[in-house]
Every structure is written in C-alpha cells, then in structure tokens.
Amino acid sequence: MNPSWPPAVTRDMSQKNHAGKHGGGQLGSDWQSLWSPSGGAIALAACGSDSGASGQTTAASGGSGGSQTVSADSLGNAGDVLVDASGAALYTPDQEANGMVECTSSECTAIWKPVTADGGNPTSPSDIQGELGTLKRPDGDMQVTFDGKPLYSFTQEGPGEVTGDGFKDTFDGTDFTWHLVTPTGVSGASGGASSSSSSGSGYGRY
C-alpha cells in the first residue's frame, strides 16, 4: 500500500479558448475533479481541443451517504430516470453530446437549469452505471456531467413529471433536442413537444 496515495496531479496543457458558435462565450482551460475509489482527490487540468469541445470530464461515481448530487427514481411512465437532489428529472441535449456547452444564454438556462456541483465532487449511489464528472461553464460554474454529457433539469415540469424527453427548442440560433437521462445512459426518444424561441415565449410556465 502506497501511503502517499492519492497523489496530487496537475497537467499543464496549452490553453485554447473557444468562442461558442452562437455567442455562447469562451471556453478556456477547465479544472475537473477525479476521485479515486479510496475517496482521495486528484486535481486534473484539461483544455478545449481544436474542435471546440470543452475539457474532458472524469469519473466521480460511487458516492455514499448524505444527499446525492444525482440519483435514480421511478417517475410516472418513464420508469427509472436520473434525478437531481430535489427529485427533478435530468436531461441532456444532442448538441452537447461532445461535452461542449451550448446552452449558455440566460433564456436557455431559465428553461434548462444546469446541474452544478457547488464546491464539491458530484456523488451518486453505487448502483448507477456511468461516470459522473464536472466541466467548467463559461460563467465559471462547475456543471455535473454523466458519461461526459452536461446535465440539466427542465424548469417547466412539476413534481414527478417527465415531459421534456424529445423536446426541441431554439436559443440564439442553436437548435436543441433534449433527451431524458437514465441510470444506464441517454434515452433514444425522438420528436416530442417543440417550441422555437430565443426569449422563452411558447413555454407555458416561463
């Protein structure tokens, strides 16, 4: 047994800022957290690639005890889905499948609320498949990811509702298609409700 584990690791990588293709702001070097199975922390610095993707996310699964950042719950006809600490179903858009944040405007985040890790490492029950991680949003918040995909809750849903799977909308010229996230991955739903807006109009509760 190595008494120095876990080591503190930093990696210097050339920083390349990325401007969102629709005014989403710059994505520079991202600080991410990796937690070892023994509970130690490793600091890892990563930067955006030439293709514009945000920094790679790393595993933070297997938390135990207390309130979990992400957990699973059975909601309505949707079955088991990922939910945040308040029990809201979680989604991710096709357009951010590569880990690059596109939902950056205040209008978008008012409808699709990023799940964030406030100064800590995201946690989940050990029976959830997939890896939790974080990435740094343009506003500086650390957003929780699942298998590298940024997670959001749908603010137009009431308690226990699952209505956003397959939802399509547009913000700042970017078309989004949102999918429910399950403990085993992202749903394959297509179609669903649609609202094209850059100001949030068309949403019944906005």
N, C-alpha and C positions, 0 to 999 in steps of 0.2 A: 504493500500500500504506500503510495507516494504522499507524504504529509503535506506537500506543497500544493496538492490538487484542491480546488481548481485553480489553475494559473490565470493571471490577468493577461489577456492577449489583445493587442491592438494591431491593426494592419493599416499601413499608410497606402492609400491608393490615390491616383491622380484624380482631382476633383473636376467634374464636368457638369456645369449647370445645364438644366434642361428647361426650356420655356414651354409651358403647356400649349398644345397646338391651337387651343381656343382661349387663350388668355388665362390659363389656369395657374400662372405663376411659375417660379423657378423651383426645380427640384435639385438640390445640391447633394452633398455628401450626407448620407443617412447613418445615424447611430442606431444600432439594433442590439438587442439583448439575447443572449443564448444561455439557457440554464441547463446545467449538467444533471444527469439522473440523481446525483447525490445532493442536489439542491444548491450547488455553488453557481456563481455568476461569472460569465466570461463576456467582456466587452468587445464588440466587433464593429469595426468601421467599414462601411461599404459605400460605393458611389454609383451614380447612374451610369448606364452603359451608353455606348454611342447611339443605340437605337432609341434612347429616351426613356427606357424603363427606369423605375425608381430602384433603390438599393434592394439587394436580396434580403429576404426575411429568413429568420432562423427559428428553430423549434423552441417552444416554451410550454410543452404539453405536460399533463400529468400532475397538475396541482392537486393539493388535498386540503380539506378543512376550510372553514370560513366561507364567505361568499365568493363564488366563482365568477370570473370575468365572462366566461362563456360556458353554457351547459346545454343539455338536451331536454326537450319537453315534448309531449304529445299535444298538438294543438288542432282541434277540430278534425276535418277530413284530411289534413296534410300529413298526419302521422308524426313521427319523431322529427323535430327540426332543431337547429341550433337557436338558442335564445340568449339575450344579454342578461345582466344581473337583475333587471327589472321584469324579466319574463317576455320581452318583446322578441318576435321572430326576427331572424337575421338574414340579410340579403347581400348579394354582390353583383355588380353589372358585368356583362360580357366585355365591355370596353376597358375594364381594369384587370382582365384575366392575367396580364403580364406583370401585374404589380405596379403599374404606373397610374397614379391618381389623376382622374379626370373630373370628378365631382368636387370642384373647388369653390364655386361661386356660392354666395350666401343664399341664393334662391334654391340651389340644388341641396345644400346641406340643411336647409329648413325643412325639406321634404324627406331627404335621406340622411339621417343623422349618423355620422361616423362613430363607430365604437372605439373608444380610446382607453389607453392604459395610463392612468394618472400617476405618474411617478413610480410605477411598479411593473413587475413582469406579469403578463396575462396568464391566467390559470384556467384549467378546465378539469372535469372528472377524468380519471384514468381510462374510462371505458369509451371515450370519444376518440374515434380514429382521426388521423390527420394531425398536422402540426400547427400550433399557434405561434405567431410571431408578431413583430411590430414593424412599421415603417414610418418615417417622418413625413408628415404632410407639409405643404407649402406654408401653412400658418404656424408650424412648429409643433403641433400636437402629434403624439405618437399613436397612430391608428393600429388597431388589432387586425391581424390577418389570419386566415385559415388556409393552409397549404399555399401561402403566398398571395392570396386574394383578399383585398380590403373588405372589411365587414361593415354593414350599415343596418340600422333599423328604419322601418317605414313609419313616419310620424302620422300618417293618415289612418293607421289601424287602431282599433280599440283593443282592450284587453282580450287576449285569447284569439284574436283574429289573424288570419293569414290570407291577405288579399293582393299582395304585391308580386306574386310569382308570375313571371312573364310580362310584367308591366313595362310599358315603353313610354319614354318622355324625352324631351329635348331641353338642354340648358346651354346657353352661349354657343349655339351652333353644333353641339355634340349630341348625337342621338344615343340614348341609353336603353338597354334592355336588361331588366333586373331579374335575378333568379334567387329562389329560396336556397338556403344552405342547410344541408342535413348533416348528421354526425358522420356520414360516410362520403360526403362530397357535395357538389352543387347539383341542384335539380336540373332536369333537361326540359322543363316546361317551355313552351313557345306560345306566342300570341298573348292573350290576356288583355287587361284594360290598357288604355292608351290615353295620354294627354300630352300634347305638344305645346310647350310653354317655356319662356325664359324668365318669367316673373312669378310662376307658381299658380297662375289662374288656371282653372279647369280642375283643381283639386277641391273636393267638397269641404275639406276642413282647413284649408290654408288661409 
